[in-house]
Amino acid sequence: MASKQDQRYIQIAKACLKALNQAATNPADREKSVQNVYDAIDTAFNKQTAVIQRELQTASQALEQIRDNTISLNDAHKIAAETLETLTAVIPGKGLH
């Protein structure tokens, strides 16, 4: 099974290929087809950016929880471990292409 980063990369590639395939069937409207490719890339990129923003928020909340609470080292470790487990976009080896 593909990793989450590979799945995201594949989603962007499929969106681009779909737009290109549509362009190939209608060469008379080439400018519109090219714009469709750009739109597909923008849409896919925005979706991936949203993933990164959500993960940044998750990490920030965990750090704030550790900072703001009087917690034990074990609790801080648990919060960090749980947060790292949920991140996919910014962890080496799990990041976006």
Phi, psi and omega in degrees: 000140181289146177291168180298322179294320178294321178298319178295317179299317179297321178299316179294315180299318179296320179298319178292316180296321178299314179296320178293320178297321177294324178295322182293332181275350182220069183294339180294333182251050188299317182299318178295321179295318178297318178297323177299322177296313178301317179297319179296318178296314179301315181298312180296318179297317180297323177296318181290323177298322179298322177299313181296319179296318178297319181291325176296319178296318178300314180295319179298318179297320179295317179295320178296321179297318179294317181294317190275342184256151171269095184235162179283163176300322178297319178294319178298319178298316180297315179299314180297315181296316180295321180292314179301325180296328182275342183280139178232334190272336189239005180269128178309134182088347179239000188286173178290154176295000000 
